[in-house]
Amino acid sequence: MKKHDERDTMFARMTYEEGKKNYEDYYSTNPDKKVIDDELRKSPGICSPETPTYDPIDANFAISNFKFLSDIRPLVKGEISEKRVSISQKEAAKRLKEIAVDCGADLVGIARTKPYHYYSHRGRPLEHYGEEVSDLLPYAIVFGVKMRKKNIEQAPLLPEVIESSMTYVKAAIIGMQLSYFIRELGYAARNQMDGNYLVVLPTLAKDAGLGEIGRNGLLITSKYGPAVRLGAVTTEMPLKADERMDVDLASFCDVCGMCSTKCPTQAIPRGKRKVIGEELRWQITQEKCYSFWRKIGTDCGLCIKNCPFGNGIDLMDLKKYTPEELMAKFKDNGKRH
């Protein structure tokens, strides 16, 4: 699989400011993206008073969560104890999973990292823009924090972005606790958290056995569907890796297409997967997706809200039913509620 460049992600591109080195560098080599990005930057920001979902109290709670995340991002790496504690791969994996759950994770798995899990170059923050990602630690503890259904069901209104920001905070704190602990045991560890990632989390989570990637580009988990926020800690501590989940999600997504149908900007493609950059996958039009975020004032969440998984069917049901049978089960469940 080909490595992805974080500089090309919408989240990185929206941090580029005219007159700064990242702006000049990126658009000198990607002039086709400059016009649309400049237009998007003129739009109201998420949780802005100019957006239709704005509330002067609740919007500021989401904003405060993201500001907190920004403040703690420099803590993703730290001093490593000189006294290394010896522990077997199996025991280390077991203990770290237990701690992750105790700290608030709802899902946790372990992967042996591959080069494609890491970005090729960094896109944010400004001081790291353009740096080649070289801190390729060989193991990862990957975890998910579930999003509360009552808030996701109100997507794309403000409760959804509040829930999103809260679960990003929870994931960041879990990652901090794990990474600090691992460094105290004498091993390098880095928290992969919102705004300071070196890894592509959905791909890493898939290989850690937490789920499969769906048509909407999100990780679809067994119990919670896509209604999770992910975190990870990469480390040099040898760990026993988990197996990937053996389910055929793509065949179900071929039949379903619910997220594509409900997407207000048609950012989620219809039809079957295509080979894109050496991968067979669906590709979201991120500019269309993000434009709706800025228009509505939240990070939308409609594709999460409308996914059948986590709404009456489980990913493991794919082993027992055909995609058509699962869709019938989903629709029947909706009628009952």
PASEMAR-434941 format. One record per residue (C-alpha): residue in one letter; chain; x, y, z. Coordinates in Angstrom, 3 decimals. Layout:
REM PASEMAR-434941
res	chain	x	y	z
A	A	X	Y	Z
...
END
This chain:
REM PASEMAR-434941
res	chain	x	y	z
M	A	0.000	0.000	0.000
K	A	1.113	3.519	-0.825
K	A	1.909	5.976	1.962
H	A	-0.357	9.001	2.339
D	A	0.961	12.552	2.729
E	A	-0.641	14.471	5.591
R	A	-0.091	17.721	3.686
D	A	-2.899	16.675	1.336
T	A	-5.494	16.192	4.065
M	A	-8.246	18.768	4.466
F	A	-7.385	19.322	8.124
A	A	-3.788	20.209	7.282
R	A	-4.727	22.358	4.288
M	A	-7.090	24.480	6.351
T	A	-4.206	25.487	8.650
Y	A	-2.198	26.991	5.791
E	A	-2.240	30.792	5.959
E	A	-1.272	33.136	3.156
G	A	2.206	34.491	3.731
K	A	3.309	31.465	5.782
K	A	5.830	28.947	4.462
N	A	3.319	26.068	4.407
Y	A	0.862	28.058	2.274
E	A	3.465	29.117	-0.267
D	A	5.069	25.683	-0.460
Y	A	1.907	23.621	-0.739
Y	A	0.108	25.657	-3.385
S	A	3.249	26.088	-5.477
T	A	3.099	22.330	-6.092
N	A	-0.701	21.944	-5.823
P	A	-2.136	24.996	-7.625
D	A	-5.307	23.079	-8.494
K	A	-6.316	23.047	-4.795
K	A	-5.644	26.736	-4.096
V	A	-8.920	28.185	-5.403
I	A	-11.220	25.831	-3.521
D	A	-9.137	26.018	-0.331
D	A	-9.117	29.829	-0.376
E	A	-12.901	29.797	-0.779
L	A	-13.320	27.380	2.104
R	A	-11.146	29.565	4.335
K	A	-13.598	32.444	3.727
S	A	-16.470	30.326	5.075
P	A	-17.551	30.547	8.736
G	A	-15.610	28.256	11.036
I	A	-17.019	25.243	12.831
C	A	-19.038	26.409	15.868
S	A	-18.965	29.959	14.465
P	A	-21.788	32.446	15.286
E	A	-22.366	32.780	11.521
T	A	-23.498	29.158	11.208
P	A	-27.115	27.937	11.598
T	A	-26.350	25.460	14.390
Y	A	-24.608	28.002	16.647
D	A	-25.468	28.273	20.326
P	A	-23.428	30.701	22.505
I	A	-23.108	28.207	25.344
D	A	-22.794	24.806	23.709
A	A	-20.617	25.939	20.803
N	A	-18.041	27.258	23.223
F	A	-17.908	23.927	25.018
A	A	-16.823	22.218	21.787
I	A	-14.363	25.051	21.070
S	A	-12.869	24.702	24.559
N	A	-12.371	20.970	24.022
F	A	-10.399	21.571	20.823
K	A	-8.343	24.309	22.522
F	A	-7.482	21.880	25.311
L	A	-6.367	19.323	22.735
S	A	-4.180	21.945	21.090
D	A	-2.550	22.785	24.434
I	A	-1.579	19.181	25.250
R	A	-0.305	18.187	21.779
P	A	3.352	18.903	22.650
L	A	3.155	16.193	25.330
V	A	2.852	13.286	22.867
K	A	6.536	12.453	23.379
G	A	8.607	12.585	26.541
E	A	11.575	11.426	28.561
I	A	12.187	7.679	28.676
S	A	13.251	6.029	31.933
E	A	16.785	4.661	31.890
K	A	15.643	1.606	33.875
R	A	13.992	-0.726	31.387
V	A	11.559	-3.267	32.829
S	A	11.648	-6.717	31.218
I	A	8.251	-8.098	30.215
S	A	7.092	-10.687	27.676
Q	A	5.240	-9.637	24.520
K	A	2.127	-11.513	25.579
E	A	2.062	-10.115	29.100
A	A	2.804	-6.562	27.916
A	A	-0.047	-6.709	25.407
K	A	-2.460	-8.069	28.011
R	A	-1.498	-5.442	30.599
L	A	-1.699	-2.501	28.204
K	A	-5.114	-3.595	26.962
E	A	-6.377	-3.806	30.535
I	A	-5.026	-0.341	31.314
A	A	-6.556	1.129	28.161
V	A	-9.989	-0.200	29.176
D	A	-9.514	1.001	32.762
C	A	-8.686	4.456	31.397
G	A	-11.895	4.563	29.373
A	A	-11.331	2.784	26.054
D	A	-14.283	0.789	24.743
L	A	-12.215	-1.122	22.159
V	A	-8.523	-1.951	22.078
G	A	-6.226	-3.957	19.819
I	A	-2.549	-4.227	18.946
A	A	-0.861	-4.056	15.558
R	A	2.639	-4.573	14.260
T	A	3.107	-1.358	12.311
K	A	3.906	-1.266	8.599
P	A	5.333	1.647	6.585
Y	A	1.893	2.352	5.063
H	A	0.445	3.005	8.510
Y	A	2.573	6.151	8.725
Y	A	2.219	9.363	6.740
S	A	5.084	10.057	4.349
H	A	5.309	13.733	5.400
R	A	3.754	15.919	8.061
G	A	1.241	18.613	7.236
R	A	0.712	20.126	10.689
P	A	1.496	21.859	12.953
L	A	3.390	24.671	11.184
E	A	6.731	23.974	12.856
H	A	6.689	20.391	11.537
Y	A	5.237	21.081	8.095
G	A	6.979	19.114	5.335
E	A	9.041	16.945	7.652
E	A	9.499	13.362	6.520
V	A	7.983	10.985	9.047
S	A	10.869	8.920	10.349
D	A	9.772	7.961	13.878
L	A	8.450	4.576	12.718
L	A	7.990	2.721	15.974
P	A	7.226	-0.965	15.317
Y	A	4.148	-1.589	17.502
A	A	0.877	0.206	18.220
I	A	-1.820	-0.020	20.846
V	A	-4.970	1.175	19.064
F	A	-8.192	1.994	20.885
G	A	-11.659	3.347	20.280
V	A	-13.938	5.497	22.423
K	A	-17.628	5.137	21.645
M	A	-19.746	8.184	20.881
R	A	-23.042	8.488	22.738
K	A	-25.949	7.507	20.552
K	A	-28.286	10.215	21.860
N	A	-25.933	12.910	20.557
I	A	-25.084	11.203	17.262
E	A	-28.800	10.876	16.526
Q	A	-29.010	14.698	16.495
A	A	-26.470	15.017	13.670
P	A	-25.708	17.363	11.987
L	A	-26.722	19.641	14.886
L	A	-24.454	20.928	17.648
P	A	-24.742	17.942	20.052
E	A	-22.887	15.865	17.444
V	A	-19.771	18.079	17.363
I	A	-19.850	18.338	21.154
E	A	-19.803	14.538	21.319
S	A	-17.066	14.390	18.707
S	A	-14.865	16.856	20.594
M	A	-15.447	15.083	23.908
T	A	-14.432	11.692	22.550
Y	A	-11.318	13.181	20.916
V	A	-10.384	14.516	24.370
K	A	-11.023	11.133	25.986
A	A	-8.912	9.346	23.357
A	A	-6.091	11.869	23.770
I	A	-6.025	11.412	27.546
I	A	-6.050	7.610	27.277
G	A	-3.132	7.862	24.872
M	A	-1.255	10.148	27.241
Q	A	-1.688	7.745	30.138
L	A	-0.501	4.769	28.094
S	A	2.473	6.555	26.541
Y	A	3.641	7.989	29.872
F	A	3.374	4.520	31.417
I	A	5.324	2.816	28.627
R	A	8.104	5.416	28.808
E	A	8.290	4.867	32.542
L	A	8.943	1.184	31.790
G	A	11.941	2.240	29.687
Y	A	10.538	2.104	26.140
A	A	9.934	4.838	23.567
A	A	6.245	5.663	23.075
R	A	4.332	8.370	21.220
N	A	0.690	9.329	21.661
Q	A	-1.075	9.654	18.279
M	A	-3.754	12.242	19.042
D	A	-5.984	14.782	17.334
G	A	-3.943	17.361	15.447
N	A	-0.628	15.590	16.013
Y	A	-0.802	12.303	14.129
L	A	2.027	10.470	12.409
V	A	-0.249	7.563	11.501
V	A	-3.402	6.956	9.447
L	A	-5.630	5.759	12.269
P	A	-8.427	3.905	10.414
T	A	-5.910	1.739	8.535
L	A	-3.932	1.077	11.699
A	A	-7.104	0.234	13.643
K	A	-8.204	-2.163	10.909
D	A	-4.904	-4.037	11.141
A	A	-5.226	-4.114	14.940
G	A	-8.481	-6.066	14.546
L	A	-10.897	-3.320	15.616
G	A	-13.009	-3.370	12.456
E	A	-13.105	-2.776	8.707
I	A	-13.151	0.422	6.654
G	A	-16.503	1.186	5.048
R	A	-17.736	3.158	2.080
N	A	-17.674	6.357	4.164
G	A	-13.926	5.999	4.791
L	A	-14.471	5.400	8.504
L	A	-13.600	2.387	10.604
I	A	-16.720	0.285	11.136
T	A	-16.484	-1.531	14.446
S	A	-18.411	-4.599	15.486
K	A	-20.557	-3.252	18.309
Y	A	-20.575	0.512	17.728
G	A	-20.362	0.754	13.943
P	A	-18.590	3.989	12.920
A	A	-19.651	5.817	16.102
V	A	-16.180	5.768	17.678
R	A	-13.198	8.090	17.846
L	A	-9.816	6.450	17.565
G	A	-6.505	6.883	19.317
A	A	-3.211	5.037	19.310
V	A	0.150	4.845	20.995
T	A	3.118	3.713	18.911
T	A	5.996	2.162	20.776
E	A	9.204	0.174	20.567
M	A	7.977	-2.137	23.345
P	A	7.561	-5.619	21.788
L	A	3.882	-6.611	21.870
K	A	1.838	-9.597	20.721
A	A	-0.241	-8.357	17.785
D	A	-3.901	-9.182	17.163
E	A	-5.372	-10.683	14.002
R	A	-7.372	-8.590	11.551
M	A	-11.145	-9.063	11.570
D	A	-12.196	-11.564	8.909
V	A	-15.456	-10.124	7.534
D	A	-16.530	-9.049	4.054
L	A	-17.759	-5.522	4.730
A	A	-17.266	-4.366	1.127
S	A	-19.984	-6.711	-0.142
F	A	-22.426	-5.261	2.365
C	A	-21.484	-1.670	1.476
D	A	-22.080	-2.536	-2.199
V	A	-25.695	-3.407	-1.332
C	A	-26.306	-0.745	1.309
G	A	-25.015	2.653	0.171
M	A	-26.935	4.355	2.990
C	A	-24.129	6.768	3.870
S	A	-23.795	7.848	0.240
T	A	-27.529	8.371	-0.118
K	A	-27.758	10.489	3.045
C	A	-24.618	12.575	2.386
P	A	-25.828	16.155	1.769
T	A	-22.978	17.016	-0.635
Q	A	-22.609	13.589	-2.315
A	A	-19.028	13.458	-1.011
I	A	-19.313	9.702	-0.449
P	A	-19.077	7.808	-3.762
R	A	-21.696	5.431	-5.060
G	A	-20.969	2.230	-6.947
K	A	-18.206	-0.258	-6.294
R	A	-14.644	0.317	-5.125
K	A	-11.951	1.439	-7.532
V	A	-8.174	1.086	-7.569
I	A	-6.889	4.402	-6.237
G	A	-3.185	4.798	-5.497
E	A	-2.606	1.041	-5.615
E	A	-5.523	0.394	-3.215
L	A	-8.966	-1.009	-3.970
R	A	-11.218	1.369	-2.074
W	A	-13.821	4.093	-2.055
Q	A	-12.480	7.638	-1.937
I	A	-14.325	10.453	-0.204
T	A	-14.294	13.854	-1.913
Q	A	-12.958	15.606	1.153
E	A	-13.529	19.121	-0.194
K	A	-17.258	18.436	-0.575
C	A	-17.455	16.853	2.868
Y	A	-15.604	19.670	4.618
S	A	-17.535	22.399	2.796
F	A	-20.717	21.175	4.489
W	A	-18.970	21.246	7.882
R	A	-18.190	24.927	7.404
K	A	-21.676	25.657	6.100
I	A	-23.536	23.918	8.925
G	A	-21.066	24.699	11.742
T	A	-20.468	21.121	12.939
D	A	-18.545	18.106	11.686
C	A	-21.830	16.729	10.305
G	A	-21.918	13.060	11.379
L	A	-24.793	12.069	9.072
C	A	-22.849	9.117	7.649
I	A	-22.266	7.897	11.209
K	A	-25.878	8.434	12.207
N	A	-27.276	6.539	9.212
C	A	-24.894	3.574	9.083
P	A	-26.747	0.289	9.786
F	A	-23.863	-0.934	11.947
G	A	-24.377	0.158	15.520
N	A	-28.069	0.670	14.666
G	A	-29.433	-2.809	15.175
I	A	-26.872	-4.940	13.358
D	A	-23.370	-6.039	14.288
L	A	-20.331	-6.366	12.037
M	A	-20.037	-10.029	13.004
D	A	-23.518	-10.596	11.566
L	A	-21.741	-10.628	8.198
K	A	-20.638	-14.167	9.043
K	A	-24.254	-15.325	9.494
Y	A	-26.327	-13.395	6.968
T	A	-26.100	-12.231	3.381
P	A	-25.893	-8.447	2.787
E	A	-29.509	-8.497	1.579
E	A	-30.666	-10.300	4.722
L	A	-28.786	-7.812	6.918
M	A	-30.371	-4.844	5.164
A	A	-33.798	-6.378	5.712
K	A	-32.929	-6.854	9.388
F	A	-31.809	-3.223	9.639
K	A	-34.994	-1.892	8.033
D	A	-37.146	-4.108	10.235
N	A	-35.322	-2.822	13.313
G	A	-36.038	0.749	12.201
K	A	-39.749	0.054	11.901
R	A	-39.843	-1.294	15.454
H	A	-38.364	1.941	16.766
END
